[in-house]
Amino acid sequence: MISVENLIFRYDSGSANVIRDISFIINRGEIFGFLGPSGAGKSTAQKILTGQLKTYSGSVKVDGQEIRKAFRSLYNRIGVAFEFPNLYEKLTAVENLELFGSFYTANKIDADVLLKMVNLFEDRKTLVSSFSKGMKMRLNFARSIMHKPDVLFLDEPTSGLDPVNARMVKNIIVQLKQQGTTIFLTTHNMHDADELCDRLALIDNGELIITGNPKDLKLRFGERKLKVTFKHDGIRKENEFALKGLGSDLSFLESIKSDELETIHTCEANLEDIFIKVTGHSLIDFQANTETDASII
């Protein structure tokens, strides 16, 4: 559905490359995540894939069309929700949806149905200027799916949302994927990427470091051992056992038979661990390259 080959991008001729020769393919009906810190190039890549930045080198195709030469009709099949919602604040929620809906020729979901989906129906006639960030995020998300897009681009879709509404948005994303929507998700939220993505790419300083299924990556970079917490004579203890030969490990078998077992955990890596291993720094501690303007990445 999306094919990127040798993509390179810089904002002007005197600046360093923001995107540094990356290639990847996203299959139809897949949730593909771009995971990286602020300033890594995630949002720039998304702007290229949605046709907003056209002065790139390499090839970027969406459903077979080179995006910088794409026919206008392609945008009837693309939905976009960026992290900072661009809404008309002097209009109500329902007026915003009706206005943006008029831009599409595709069949659209009724505005009231959308507002119920994102828990905004009671605020349908409220001016958007009085909305919180979380409410704007939900309205922006509803706007991105109103025309039933084949391809959906999401940038930090749970940013500013409380746990209940974040769960609601993630459930809708999963439903869309089940209906065949191809979803490109950019985020620095490791939990969202781990939970939602069929495959993900770790990006750092404009370079694609590694791609793969989250579970496969965690197993690949994790330790093949089991951590057991138990109580012995009223004292809490913790032991680690190698997964290889675990079924015949007498010490492990004795622990789970005779002691008060509390927890058992495999020692697979999390996405933060993996990022540190392949880049040498964490997602949080990363400082954007001073040669680029992180505010526009």
N, C-alpha and C positions, 0 to 999 in steps of 0.2 A: 504493500500500500504506500509506503514511504521509502525512498531509496536516496541515500546521501553518499556521494563519492568524492573523496579528496576535497572536502569543503575547507576553504580558507577565507577569512574575512578580517578586514581592518576598517576602522571608521574614517581614516583619511590617509593619504600617501605618506605622511610623516610619522604615523604612529606604528606601534608594534601590532602584530597580528593578535586579534582577540580570539579568533577560532583558528586552530593550527592543524590543518590537514586531517580532518576527521572523516571517517566513513562508517556507516551502519545501515541496516535494513530493519524496517518495522513491518511485521506481517499484519494482514487484515484481521481485525477483531482482537488485537493484542493491546495490552496496556504496557507501554514502554516508558521507563522512567529515566530522567536525567538527574542524577544525584551529585551535588557538589556544593561547596560553600558560596557565599555571596562573592561576586566578582569573578567566578570561574568561567563564565561564558554561557550559562544555561539560558538566560533570557534572550541573549543575542541570537543564539541558535534557534530559539523558538520564533523570533521575529523574522529570521531568514526563511524558516519553514512555512510561515504564514504569508510570505510575500511582501512583508513590510520593508525589508532590507534586500535590495536587488543587486548591489555591486559586489557580489561574492565571486570567488573563483571555485571551479569544480562544478559538480552537478547535484541539484536537489530536485527530486521528482516526487510529486504527490499524485497517486493514481495514474502514473505514467506521464504526467505533464510536468515539464520543467517549470518550476514555480514562478520564475521571473518572466516567463512567456505564457503563463496559464490563461485560459479563457475565463472571462468573468463568471461564466456559469459554474466554475469549480467552487466559487465562494458560497454558492447555495448549499454546498455539501460540507463546508468547513465551519466549525464552531470554535470560538476563542474566548477564554476568560483569563485575563492577566491578574497579577497580584494586586494591582492598584486599580480599582474599578473606575471606568469612565462612563458616568451616568449623568443624565440631565437632572440636576438637583431641584430645579423649579417645577418639575413634573412629579406626579405621584408614581408609585411603583407600577400600577397597572398602565398608566400613560407611557412610561418608559418602555414597557414590553410591547405595547401596541405600536409605538413609534418605530422601534427597532424591527419589529415584525414586518412592518411595511416595506423594509429593504429587501425582503426575501420573496422569491416567487414559489419556493417550495411549500408544501403543506406544513402548517405550523400547529403546535400544541396550543390550546386555548390559554390565554393569560391567567385566568382564574385557576385553571388546573395546575399551571406551573407554580403559582404563588402558594397553593396548598402543598405542593411537593416540597417546597423549601421553607415551610412554616411562616409564610408572610401574608397569608390571605387576610387576616384581621387588619393588616396595615396596607391593604391594597390601595386605599385612597389617601394615604399619608404622603406628604411631600418628602422626597428622598433626602432633602437637605437636613431633615431631622433624624435620619437613620444613623445608627451606630456603624462602625466599620464592619462588624459581623453581619449586620442586616444588608449592607451594600454588597458584601461578598456573596451572600446568598442570592441577592437579586441579579448580580452580575453572572453568577453560575446559571441561574434560570434562563437568562438572556442567551447564554452560549448554547443551550440545548433546545431552544424553542422551535427551531426549524428541523429538528431530527437529523443532525449532521452525521455523515459517514465517518468523518475524522474530527476529533475533538482535541484541542490544545488547551491544557490547563497549567497555570503557573501558580504554585502554592495555593491550591484550592481550599485548604482548611485554615489558612492564615487568619487570625482574628476571630475564629469560631470557638465557642464553648464546646465541651466534650459531646454534648447531646447533638448539637447541630453539625459538628464535625463528623460524627458517626452517620448522621442522616445523609450528608453529602457523599461520604464514601460508599454508603449503600447504593446510592443512585449511580455512582460511577461504576460499581460492579454490575448493576443491572444493565447499564448501557453496553458494557463489554459483552455481557451475555446475549444481548440483542445484535451483536456484530459490529458495534462501533469501535473504530481504531482510536486509541487514546495515547497522546504524547503528554507526559506529566513531568514538569520540571519542579524540583523541590530540594530543600536542604533538610527536610523532615525525614529522618531515617525510618521512623516507625511507619509513616504513610507509605514510603517507597517499599519497605519490606512487606507490608500488608497487601498492597494493591497491585504491584507490578508483576507481570509475567516474566519480563526481563528488564534489566536496568543497565545503565552505563554510568560509571564513575568518571566525572570530568573535573579536571584541575588545571587552572591557568590556561584554559582554552584547548587542552589536550585530552583526548579520550584515553583514559588509563586502562580500563578493563570493562568488559560487558559480560552479562550472564544472568541466569536465573538466580534470584536472591538466595533460595535454599541451597542451590549448588555452590554458590560463592561462599556461603557461611560454612558449609561442610569442607570445602576445599581449603579455606584458610583457618579453620578451627583445629582444635586438638582432639585426637581420637581417644578421649577418655571420659569417664563418668565420675561426677562428684556426688558423694552421698553424705547427707547430714543425718545423724542419729544420736540418741541418748543411750549412754552406757552407765549404769549405776547412778542415774540422775544427772550425769554430766554430759553436756552437748559436745559431740565430737564431729569431725569432718575428715573423710578419707577420699582419695582419688584412686580410680582403678582404670587400667587400660581397657579399651573396648575389645581389643583382640584377645580372644581366649577368655572373655568375661564369664561365659557359662561354666567354665571349669576352674575359675579362680576361687579357691577355698576360703580365702579371707573375705571376699565379697559375699559369697554365699552364707558364711557364718554371720556376717553383719546383718543381712536382711532377715535372717531366721531368728536370731537371738536378741537383737537390740531393738529399741523403740525407734523405728524408722520415721524420719520427719520429711526429708526431701530427697529427690534424685534428679540430677540435671546432667545432660550432655554438655560438653564444653565447646560447642560450636561458636564460631566468631559472630559478632554482630556487625552491622554495616560500618559502624564507626571504627571498629577494630580493623576491618579490611581496608578502609580508606587510609588509616594511619600506616598500615603495613606497605601499601603500594605507593604512597606519596611521601611518607616521612613526617606528616603533620596531621593534625585533627581538622575536622570540619569547622570547629568553633574557633580555633586559634589562627586559622588561615588569614593572612593579610593580602588583599588584592594587589596585583602587580602595579607598582607606582607608575608604570609607563602607560597604563590605561585608566580611563575614568570609570571607576566602579559604579558611579551613579547611573550610568547608561547601559551597564551590562545586565 
